[in-house]
């Protein structure tokens, strides 16, 4: 049995599918029972509950050969950092209380930096918690910037002919498809081929700047003139809050953009055959811009 946290999310859903396709027994976790229906129909055991409830998680992890863990990203939740701490403490308590021996944790490039990285600061804190576990083998996956992050702005970009964010346009960043993250996570959960506390970076097929990525998205939209601009911080914060971000989350987003732009957030291993993944942005750009046809 393998337990998958976040089984209704972007990565967790794909991990669940891959494990089931490989013939593994899967216990899929999520907050909403209705959203877990897909996993149940595919053959997974499902459990709905609050991931911040250590007793719930301990029960869900009990008897599992391995567990897939992550801290959910929701910039609309009040008290973002406090909520991340609550969930992180619950995960670590459940691992210790259940006796599970192998843990895969989704983190991020930049999680080695203790502060000044926006949302990634919470992942640094979680890695420190996980490192303190003595009776479990923990594999931390540190992927780069998700291609799927562009999906949330694609419609706006298509409407106004510009994509705006808080990252400098000309800084190359490792970018990756979530399906490649899920593939690595699923294989690790099955093989359990690491020991103690291990970190693996996942860097996508090549580094891209936001300007280059915007050009690829523009081609997928039939908008080859699509431009990327870095907005001034106050203007970006106003836009984010208007879109539903809390003030705290908007400030964290700006901090994240600055840390990506100035190189604070960067891979530590260098690009190798083992951390380079196959899916290109060109391969999936069409799926990130629903309603638009590739030019």
N, C-alpha and C positions, 0 to 999 in steps of 0.2 A: 504494500500500500504506500502511495506517495500522496502527501497532502499539499494542495496548491492554494496559497492565499491569493486573494485578488483574482479569482477565477473568472470574474465577469469583466475584468479590465483588459486593456490592449495587449499586454504581455501575458498575463495569467491565462486569458482565454486561449491563446495560441499554445502555451505550454500544456494546458489541459488536453487540447486536441491532439498534440503530438504524443503525449504519454498514452492516451487511449489508443491511438493508431498503432503504437508499439506493443499493445497488449497488456499494459500496466493497469493495475487497479488504482483508481484515483479518487481521492476525497477532495471535492471542490468547495472552497469557502467563499462566501460573499455576504454582504449585508442584506441584500434584497432577494427573498426566495423566488420571486417571479423572474428575476434576471438569471437565476441559476437553472432555470428550466432547460435551457439549451444544453448545459453540461449533463443534467440528469437524463435528457433524451439520448445523449451520446453514450451513456453507460456509466457515468460517474456517480458515486455517492455524493450527496450534497449536504452541507450544513450552513445555515444562515445565522449570523450573529454579529456582534460588535467586536472587531479585532482589538479594540482597547480593553476588552474583558479578558483578563488572563485566564480565568477559569474556563471560559468558552474555548479559547485557543489551546489550552492544555488538553482538554478533551479531544479537540480536533487533531492535535498532533500525536496523541497517544496511539501507539501501535504502528506508526508510520516508519518506514525504513529511511525516508528522507522527506524534508519539507522545503517548499519554495516560499520565500518570504519577500516582502517589499513594504515600503512606506507609501501609501497612496498620496497622490498629488491632487489637492483641491484648493485653489487659491480663493475660493469663495467662503471657506470655513473660518469663522472668527477664531483668533488665537492660533494661527498656523503653527508656530514653533511649539507652543504648549501641547497642541494636539499631536504633533509628530513625536514629542517626547513620551506622551501617554501611550501611543501605539508602539513605539520602540521598546519601552519598558515591558509592555505586555508580551511582545514577541519573545524577548529574552527570558522572561519568567516562564513562559509556556515551554520553550525549548528545555530549560532546566527541569521543569516540573514533569514533563512528559517522558523524558529519557531518550528522546530522538537523538540519533548519532550523527546524521548528515544534514546540513542546512545549506541551501543556496540562497543568497541574499542579493537582490538587485540594488546596486548603488549607482555611482556615476564617476566618470573622469572628474577629477578635482576634489574627490572626497578625502584625499589625503591632507587637504588644506584645512586648518582648524576654524577659520573665520573669514568673513569678507567675500563669501561666494554665493550669497543669496540663499535660494532653496537648498543648495547642496550642503550648506552648513549642517542641516539636520541629518544628512546622510553620513557626514563625518562623525557626528555624535553616535549614530547607530552602529557604525563600524567599531567604535570604541567599546560600546556595550557588548557587541558580539565577540570581540576579541577577548573579553574577560571570561567567556564560557570555557570551562576546562574539560568537560566530558562530551563535547560535540566537535565534529570536524566542520568548519565553516568555509564555504567558498563564496567569496565576494566577487560579483561581476560588476565591473566599472565600464559601462558603455559610454560612447560619446553622445552628441546631440541627436535626438530622434528625428528622422525624416518626417515622421507623423506629426511633429509639432507644427509643421507648415499647414496641415489640414485646417486648423482652426482659423487661419487668416486667409485661406485661399479665396473664399467668397468675397470678402471685403477687398482683397487685392484685385480680383477680377472686376469688381464694380468700379473702383476708383483708379485703376491703372497704376497702383503703387503698393508696395509692401513695406510697412514701417515697423521697426522694432528698436530695441535698445542696444544692439550689438553693432560694432563697427563693420562697415560693408566689406572691407578688404582683408580681414583676418581669417586665415585658413583654419578650419576646425574639423576634427574628426566627426563625421556624421554617419548614422547607421539606421538601418531598417529594424523595426521591432521584431520582425519575423526571424531575423538572424540572432537577435538576443534570445528569443524563445527557443530557437534550435539549440544553442549552446546550453541554455539552462536545462532543457529537457534531457539532452544527452548526459549532462552531468548528474542529474537526478537518477537516471537509470544506471549509469556506470559506477557512480560514487568513487571516482578514481583520484581523489585527493585526500590529504590528511592535514590535521591541525587547522590553522588559519591561513587561507590561501587567497590571493588577489589575482584576478585575471582582467586585464583591460580588453575591451572590444571596440575597435576603431573604425569599422565600416570599410568600404573598398578604397577610399582616398579622402584626403582632406578637401573641403569645399569652403569657399567664402560665402557669406550671405548673398552677395551680389551674384555669384555664380549659381547658387541654388535657386535664386529668384528667376534667373534666366531659364533654367530648366523647367521650373513651374510655369513660367510664362509660355513656353513652347507647348506645354501640355494643355494650356487654356486656349491656345490660339491667339495669345497676346505676346508676341515676341518683343514688344516694347515695354513690357512690365519692368518697373524699376524698383530698386530697394533704396530706402533712406533710413538713416539713423536719426530718430527724433530727439530733440532736447528732452532731458529727463522730466521736467515739469509737465510738458505736453504729453509724454508717454504715460505718466502716472494718471493724468486726467482721463486719458482714453481707457486705461486698464480699469480704473474705478468705475467708469461708465459702463464697462462690459461686465461688471459684477465682482471684480477683485476687491478684497478688503484693502484698506490703506496699508496694512502690514504686508500683505502679499504683493501689492504693487511696488512697495519699496524693495522687497526682496528680489523682485523681477529686475528692477533697475540695477541693483547690486550685482546680480547674476550677469547681466549684460556687460557691465563694466569689467567684471572679472574674466569673462570670455574675451573681451576686447584687448585687455592689457596683458594677457598671457598667464594670469594667476591660475586659471583653470586650464590645464594642459596635460597630455599623457606623460607618464613618467618612464615608460618602458621603451618608447620609440616604436615605430611601426615594424612589425615582424609578420612572418607567414601565419603564426598562430593567433595573432590578434586582428588580422585583416579579414573582414567578412565579405561575402560575395555580392549582396544585393546593392545595385546602384540606385541613386535617386531617379535616374532616367527610367529604370525598370518599373517603378511604382508611382511616378508622378501623376499619371492619369487617374489613379485611384484616390489621390489626395485632393483632386479638384472635381468632385461630383457635379454633374450637369454641364461639364465642358468637354469638348472633343480635342484630342491631340491634333495639332496642326499638321 
